[in-house]
Amino acid sequence: MNESTSSPVSTRLDGEVLVVSIDNPPVNALGQAVRAGLLAAVRQAQGDAAVRAVLLVGAGRAFIAGADIREFGKPPQPPALPEVLDCMELLDKPVIAAIHGPALGGGLEVAMAAHWRLALPGAKLGLPEVNLGLLPGAGGTQRSPRLMGAVAAAELMLSGKHLSAKAAQAAGLVDRLAEGDDPTAAGLAYARELLASGAGVRRTRDLPIPDAATAPAQLEQLAADTARKARGLFSPAKIIECVRAALELTFEQGLKRERELFLECLNSPQRAGLVHAFFAERETAKIPEAKAAAPRPFAHVAIIGGGTMGAGIAVSALDAGLSVTMIERDAESIARGQANVEKVYDGLIAKGRMSAEAKAATMARYTPSTSYDDIADVDLVIEAVFEDIEVKKAVFRELDRVCKSGCVLATNTSYLDIDAIAAVTQRPQDVIGLHFFSPANIMKLLEIVVAAKTAPDVVATAFELAKRMKKVPVRAGVCDGFIGNRILAVYREAANHVLEDGASPYEIDAAVRAFGYPMGPFQVSDLAGGDIGWATRKRKAATRDPRARYVEIADRIAERGWYGQKTGRGWYLYPQGARIGQEDPEVLAIVDAERAKKGIAPRSFTHEDIMRRYMAAMVNEGARVLEEGIALRPLDIDVTFLFGYGFPRWRGGPMKWADMQGLPKVLADIREFAQEDPLFWQPAPLLEKLVAEGRDFDSLNRAA
């Protein structure tokens, strides 16, 4: 018996079991047609006396991986998922969900509304709506506490993480584990076993919450911890409120409260920012070169340099299954380089996240060397030596000498001219920038810097490497600092102006943290090392516009050898190697002296005053980066800042933030600040053009 084969939901009767199959590639998302098909299947089961049980299965590689993201931002189409699940749960015939692959978000809500749950080995269960600024809105916050306990359910939803089949069974989300990879066969066997034993219907809504007595106090603590960690995020507190409703209200009242809070999240600007971030992260790999060329094959890579950065890149390559040869200048340096790599894996072993055997198997693909001749046959080289163009040119001359034809030659520079580095080789078409962020084995961002002569297949290879390393790649053009560090230099300069004009470094850091960053710019400087910024300023001194305002306070601090955490003091004091800095009266005295020297009478700034300048500088320079083609699209700038610079994800990135503020407002701020400093605050022509045409940055994403 086959029903509506054109629908993504098909039904067939197998004996007494109605098999309901969801086939909506690629991940069986819960679009309108799937919801309607499920509702029709439930009604079919209700009206057919031959049906004694219902089995839900997903076709392909997933059960149901969640909502249909193509419906985001559009008017809701009936039937709503809560209505479908109510109808399913109230069916008087047992409904069994056989889960293989992802059952996430609405997919897990479907499974929880079924009466029995079976999971195959590859199942992944989770309620990750928090990552989009939402909460489960189809009974997930009310059913999960009844299955796994209120505190465990809240923690699952707040983390956004997935549970394996085994972990889900231990938590109470799954009743039975099955072997094999055929959910229909396993599900039919389980359905018949349930029918034979007379198990019948077991509605999740009727189950008592197992930790009802102890949960209220634990939720209080969880709410306090979440408020501290979530830094202004809206939906986590609402998730906890929903779980409290599950404890305090009837199931129906709890559903009603969940729906109210879900709609509050849906209408929050944070949801728009997080959804933008979700899509933007997936768009950055869509580049012109990917259409024009296939990546070159690579299995063996060389890393030149075994310092912190080189070791982090080596770990990323090893974790991607590649063979790695590391080159250093002498035996002592390469021993240090190998120790830096092993230290990462030893840390994982100490935390119980890796076995000694797994480390040994990984390190078997690592070869230390002091001779360039040992990398004659590698497929790809990543240079990670000191940030000095002459040192890097010397390395590339050697690589040009020894590496085979077709080997990709990459430099991990943060600022330097890759065209100039490529020019010392006979193969500039093979040279590309791979700007990893420190620590390279943890930070997700990879700026892929395309030089003037880089071949399209080399660009495609770099993006394939990012994919294998599980990095988020962003394509950038060549300029001083590329996308991220170029924009950083400008908004950091804006922060320096505010510092000299009257705010303390501690007030500026506090304003930036209140905006949602984990750290302010002066804390970041202390973490990275004040000597790095000082070296960059000295390098650029000769080309600085003599008319431009230059704040010397950071130079005065660096001249004292106060480089931040590594020297025990910088902008902050770090007594006895402390990680959290203390305010330093001597720094404030230096600031006062520098103001006095220039005759500046300090004025006070609110957090809002500080952030208006900080963000206007960021957005204005972002518009210039777009105009010059250094970034392909505004979303590439957003992703760079989300993954490389701690920009609060719920704000979507600087260009999305500007759209949400309204570009006319941002431009008005820039024009206001230009009355004090017309040279620094010149509006970017692209920003003026978009405002004049009534467009936003997102219109450039859509046009790309």
SVG drawing of the C-alpha trace seen along z (x, -y; Angstrom):
<svg xmlns="http://www.w3.org/2000/svg" viewBox="-11 -72 83 84">
<polyline fill="none" stroke="black" stroke-width="0.4" points="0.0,0.0 1.8,-3.2 0.5,-6.7 1.4,-9.9 4.7,-8.9 5.3,-12.5 5.4,-13.6 8.8,-13.4 6.9,-11.2 5.8,-7.8 4.0,-5.0 3.8,-1.3 2.2,1.4 4.6,4.2 2.3,6.7 0.8,4.8 3.4,2.0 2.9,-1.2 6.4,-2.2 6.6,-6.0 9.7,-7.0 11.0,-10.6 12.9,-11.2 13.8,-14.9 17.5,-15.0 20.1,-15.9 19.2,-15.6 15.4,-15.1 14.8,-18.6 11.4,-19.3 10.1,-21.5 6.3,-22.1 5.9,-19.1 7.5,-16.8 5.4,-18.1 2.2,-17.7 3.3,-14.2 3.9,-13.2 0.5,-14.5 -1.2,-12.6 0.7,-9.4 -0.5,-9.7 -4.1,-10.2 -3.8,-7.3 -2.6,-5.1 -5.4,-6.3 -8.1,-5.5 -6.7,-2.1 -7.7,0.9 -5.0,3.0 -2.3,0.8 -1.2,1.8 2.1,-0.2 3.9,-3.0 7.6,-3.0 9.3,-6.3 12.5,-6.1 14.7,-8.5 15.9,-7.7 19.5,-8.3 22.1,-9.2 19.9,-10.9 16.8,-10.4 15.8,-14.1 18.6,-16.7 16.3,-19.6 14.3,-22.4 14.5,-23.4 16.8,-26.4 15.3,-27.6 12.2,-28.5 14.1,-30.8 12.8,-34.4 9.7,-33.4 6.0,-33.4 5.3,-30.0 3.4,-27.5 1.0,-25.0 1.0,-22.5 3.2,-23.7 5.5,-21.1 4.0,-21.2 0.6,-20.4 2.0,-17.4 3.8,-16.1 0.8,-16.5 -1.3,-14.4 1.5,-11.8 1.9,-11.5 -1.8,-11.2 -2.2,-8.4 -3.5,-5.2 -1.1,-2.9 2.6,-2.7 4.9,-5.0 8.5,-3.9 11.4,-6.1 14.3,-4.2 17.2,-6.7 20.2,-6.5 22.5,-9.5 21.5,-12.9 18.3,-13.4 18.9,-17.1 16.6,-20.0 13.1,-19.3 14.3,-15.8 14.9,-14.9 11.7,-16.6 9.9,-14.2 11.7,-11.2 10.8,-12.4 7.1,-12.6 7.2,-9.0 6.5,-6.4 9.6,-4.3 13.1,-5.1 15.7,-2.8 19.1,-4.1 21.6,-2.6 25.4,-3.0 25.9,-6.1 23.0,-8.1 23.7,-11.6 21.1,-13.2 21.0,-16.9 19.0,-20.1 21.4,-22.7 18.9,-25.5 20.9,-27.7 23.5,-28.1 20.9,-30.0 19.7,-32.1 16.6,-29.9 15.3,-27.2 13.5,-23.9 10.0,-25.1 8.0,-21.9 7.9,-20.5 11.7,-19.8 12.1,-21.8 9.1,-19.9 9.7,-16.4 13.5,-16.2 13.3,-16.8 10.8,-14.0 13.1,-11.6 16.6,-12.5 16.0,-14.8 15.6,-18.5 19.3,-19.4 20.7,-17.1 18.1,-18.3 19.0,-21.9 22.7,-21.2 22.2,-19.4 20.2,-22.3 22.6,-25.0 25.7,-23.2 24.2,-22.7 26.2,-19.5 25.3,-16.0 25.1,-12.8 26.2,-9.4 23.7,-6.5 25.3,-5.0 25.4,-8.3 21.8,-9.0 20.7,-5.6 22.6,-6.3 20.9,-9.7 17.4,-8.2 16.7,-9.6 16.9,-6.2 15.2,-2.9 17.2,-0.4 20.4,-0.2 20.5,1.8 23.4,3.1 23.7,2.7 22.9,-0.2 19.4,0.5 16.9,-1.4 13.9,0.1 14.9,3.7 16.0,2.9 12.9,0.8 10.5,3.5 12.1,6.1 11.8,3.8 8.2,2.8 7.2,6.5 8.9,7.2 6.9,4.4 3.6,5.6 4.3,9.2 5.1,8.0 2.0,5.8 4.1,2.8 1.6,0.4 1.7,-3.4 4.0,-5.3 3.6,-9.0 6.5,-11.2 4.2,-13.9 2.8,-11.5 6.3,-10.6 7.4,-12.1 10.5,-14.3 13.1,-12.0 15.0,-14.8 12.0,-17.0 13.0,-17.3 16.6,-18.4 16.5,-20.2 15.2,-23.7 18.3,-24.4 20.7,-23.0 18.9,-25.1 19.5,-28.2 23.2,-27.5 23.2,-26.6 21.4,-30.0 24.1,-31.9 26.9,-30.0 25.2,-30.5 24.7,-34.3 28.4,-34.6 29.5,-32.4 26.9,-33.5 28.0,-37.2 24.7,-38.8 23.2,-35.9 19.4,-35.9 18.3,-32.4 20.2,-30.4 18.3,-32.1 15.0,-31.4 16.0,-27.7 16.4,-27.5 13.1,-29.3 11.4,-26.7 12.9,-23.8 11.6,-25.5 8.2,-25.6 8.4,-21.9 9.0,-21.5 6.3,-23.9 3.5,-23.7 1.3,-21.1 2.6,-19.7 0.1,-21.8 0.9,-25.0 4.6,-24.2 4.1,-23.9 2.3,-27.3 5.2,-28.9 7.8,-27.3 5.9,-28.7 5.9,-32.2 9.6,-32.2 10.4,-30.6 8.7,-33.5 10.6,-36.0 13.8,-34.4 12.6,-34.3 12.0,-38.0 15.3,-38.9 18.0,-40.6 20.4,-38.0 18.6,-35.3 19.2,-37.3 22.9,-37.7 23.3,-34.0 21.4,-32.8 23.6,-35.1 26.7,-33.6 25.4,-30.1 24.9,-30.8 28.0,-32.9 30.3,-30.2 29.0,-27.9 29.3,-30.5 33.0,-31.3 34.1,-28.2 32.1,-29.4 34.9,-31.1 35.4,-31.6 38.5,-29.4 36.6,-26.4 34.4,-26.5 37.5,-27.0 39.8,-24.3 40.1,-21.1 42.6,-20.9 46.0,-19.3 46.3,-16.0 48.3,-16.2 49.2,-13.6 52.6,-14.8 53.2,-18.3 56.3,-20.1 56.2,-22.7 59.2,-25.1 59.7,-26.2 58.9,-24.4 57.9,-27.3 54.5,-27.6 52.8,-28.4 54.7,-25.8 53.9,-23.1 50.2,-24.1 50.1,-23.9 51.8,-20.5 49.2,-19.2 46.4,-20.4 48.0,-18.6 48.6,-15.4 45.0,-15.5 43.9,-15.8 45.6,-12.4 48.5,-13.9 52.2,-13.0 54.3,-15.9 58.0,-16.6 59.1,-19.5 62.3,-21.5 64.3,-23.5 67.8,-25.1 69.7,-22.8 69.3,-19.8 68.5,-21.8 65.7,-23.7 64.1,-20.6 64.1,-18.8 62.2,-21.8 59.9,-21.7 59.1,-18.0 58.6,-18.7 56.1,-21.4 54.1,-19.0 54.2,-16.2 53.2,-18.6 49.8,-19.1 49.1,-15.4 50.5,-14.8 47.9,-17.4 45.1,-15.5 46.3,-12.2 46.4,-14.0 42.8,-15.1 41.7,-11.6 40.9,-12.7 43.6,-10.6 45.3,-7.3 49.1,-6.8 48.6,-4.3 46.7,-6.9 49.5,-9.5 52.1,-6.9 50.1,-6.2 49.8,-9.9 53.5,-10.7 54.5,-7.8 53.5,-10.2 55.8,-13.0 59.4,-13.3 61.8,-15.9 64.6,-17.1 67.3,-19.8 67.7,-19.4 65.6,-21.0 66.7,-18.1 64.3,-15.8 61.3,-17.6 62.0,-17.2 58.9,-15.0 56.3,-16.8 53.1,-18.0 52.6,-21.2 54.9,-23.3 53.8,-25.7 56.5,-28.2 56.0,-29.4 59.2,-31.2 59.8,-34.6 57.7,-37.5 60.5,-39.1 60.3,-39.4 64.0,-38.8 63.9,-35.7 60.9,-34.4 62.4,-35.3 65.5,-33.2 63.2,-30.2 61.3,-30.5 64.6,-30.6 65.4,-27.2 62.0,-25.8 62.2,-26.8 65.5,-25.0 64.4,-21.7 60.7,-21.2 59.2,-19.2 57.3,-20.8 53.7,-21.4 54.3,-21.5 52.2,-24.2 54.4,-26.8 52.5,-28.5 53.6,-31.2 52.0,-31.7 52.4,-35.5 50.1,-37.8 50.9,-41.0 53.7,-40.7 53.6,-41.1 53.1,-37.7 53.7,-39.0 57.2,-40.0 57.7,-36.6 56.5,-34.8 58.7,-37.0 61.9,-35.3 60.8,-32.0 60.7,-30.7 57.1,-29.5 55.0,-32.4 51.8,-30.6 52.4,-28.0 52.7,-30.5 49.8,-31.3 49.3,-32.7 47.9,-30.5 47.4,-32.8 46.7,-30.5 45.6,-32.0 47.3,-31.1 47.0,-28.5 46.8,-27.0 45.6,-23.6 42.6,-25.2 41.6,-28.4 39.2,-27.7 39.9,-30.6 42.3,-30.2 42.8,-33.3 43.7,-32.1 45.6,-34.9 45.6,-34.9 48.6,-36.6 48.6,-38.3 50.0,-35.2 48.5,-32.4 47.0,-29.7 43.3,-28.8 44.1,-25.1 46.5,-26.3 43.6,-28.3 41.3,-25.3 44.1,-23.2 44.3,-25.6 40.5,-25.4 40.6,-21.6 43.4,-21.7 41.2,-23.9 38.3,-21.5 40.5,-18.5 41.8,-20.5 38.2,-21.4 39.1,-25.1 36.8,-27.9 38.5,-29.3 38.2,-33.0 39.6,-34.1 41.7,-37.3 43.7,-39.5 47.2,-40.9 47.6,-44.1 49.2,-44.9 47.4,-42.7 45.0,-41.1 41.4,-41.3 41.6,-40.8 44.8,-42.5 44.3,-45.4 40.9,-46.2 42.3,-45.5 45.0,-48.1 42.4,-50.8 39.9,-50.1 42.9,-49.6 44.0,-53.1 40.5,-54.4 40.8,-52.9 44.2,-54.6 42.6,-58.0 39.9,-57.4 42.6,-56.5 44.6,-59.6 41.4,-61.7 40.4,-60.6 39.3,-56.9 41.6,-54.6 42.7,-51.3 40.6,-49.5 37.4,-51.4 37.9,-50.7 38.5,-47.0 35.4,-46.9 33.3,-48.5 34.5,-46.0 33.7,-43.1 30.3,-44.5 29.7,-44.5 30.3,-40.8 34.0,-40.2 35.8,-37.9 38.7,-40.4 39.3,-44.1 42.1,-45.3 44.6,-46.1 44.1,-42.6 44.6,-41.1 47.8,-43.1 49.1,-41.8 48.2,-38.2 49.9,-38.5 52.9,-40.4 53.4,-44.1 56.7,-43.6 54.8,-42.3 52.7,-45.4 55.8,-47.6 57.7,-45.8 54.9,-46.4 54.6,-50.1 58.4,-50.5 58.2,-48.7 55.4,-51.0 56.8,-54.2 58.6,-55.2 55.3,-55.0 53.0,-56.6 51.3,-59.8 53.0,-62.6 49.6,-64.4 48.0,-61.4 47.5,-61.4 49.9,-59.0 49.4,-57.9 52.7,-57.0 51.5,-55.6 51.9,-51.9 55.5,-52.8 56.3,-54.2 55.1,-51.0 57.0,-48.8 60.2,-50.8 60.1,-49.8 60.2,-46.1 56.6,-45.7 55.3,-43.3 52.3,-41.8 51.8,-38.4 55.2,-37.0 57.1,-39.8 54.7,-40.0 53.4,-43.5 52.1,-45.4 48.9,-47.4 48.1,-45.3 50.1,-43.9 50.5,-40.0 52.0,-39.3 53.5,-35.8 52.5,-34.8 48.8,-35.5 46.7,-35.1 44.2,-37.8 45.7,-41.3 45.4,-43.9 45.1,-47.6 48.5,-49.4 48.7,-52.9 52.1,-53.4 50.4,-52.8 47.8,-55.5 50.7,-57.8 52.3,-57.2 49.0,-57.9 48.6,-61.2 52.1,-62.3 51.5,-61.7 48.3,-63.6 50.0,-66.5 52.8,-66.5 50.3,-67.1 48.2,-69.5 45.1,-67.2 42.5,-67.9 41.0,-64.4 37.3,-64.0 35.0,-61.2 33.6,-58.5 30.6,-56.2 30.7,-52.6 28.4,-53.7 30.8,-56.5 33.7,-54.1 31.9,-51.4 30.4,-53.9 34.0,-54.9 35.4,-51.3 32.7,-49.9 32.5,-52.8 36.3,-52.5 35.9,-48.7 33.0,-49.0 34.5,-51.9 37.7,-50.0 35.7,-46.9 34.0,-48.9 37.4,-49.9 38.6,-46.2 35.5,-45.3 35.9,-48.1 39.5,-47.1 38.5,-43.5 40.6,-42.3 37.5,-40.5 35.0,-38.9 31.9,-39.7 30.8,-41.4 30.1,-37.9 33.8,-37.0 34.7,-39.9 32.1,-38.8 33.4,-35.3 37.0,-36.5 36.0,-38.5 33.7,-35.8 36.4,-33.1 39.7,-35.0 39.0,-38.0 36.4,-37.0 33.6,-39.2 30.4,-38.1 28.7,-35.6 25.2,-36.7 25.9,-40.1 26.6,-38.3 30.0,-40.0 30.9,-43.7 29.2,-44.1 26.0,-42.4 26.1,-44.5 26.3,-47.6 23.3,-46.5 21.3,-45.9 22.2,-49.3 21.3,-50.9 24.1,-52.1 22.8,-55.7 23.4,-55.8 27.0,-54.4 27.8,-56.9 26.3,-59.8 28.7,-58.7 31.7,-58.7 30.8,-62.2 30.3,-63.4 33.8,-62.1 35.3,-63.6 34.7,-67.1 37.4,-66.3 39.8,-64.3 38.9,-64.6 41.9,-62.6 41.2,-59.5 37.4,-59.6 37.1,-59.8 33.9,-57.8 34.6,-54.9 33.1,-55.7 31.4,-52.3 29.6,-53.1 28.5,-56.5 27.3,-54.8 25.2,-52.1 23.6,-54.7 22.8,-56.9 21.2,-54.0 19.3,-52.8 21.1,-49.5 22.9,-47.5 26.0,-45.3 23.9,-42.1 22.8,-43.2 26.5,-42.7 26.4,-39.1 23.3,-38.4 24.9,-39.9 28.2,-37.9"/>
</svg>
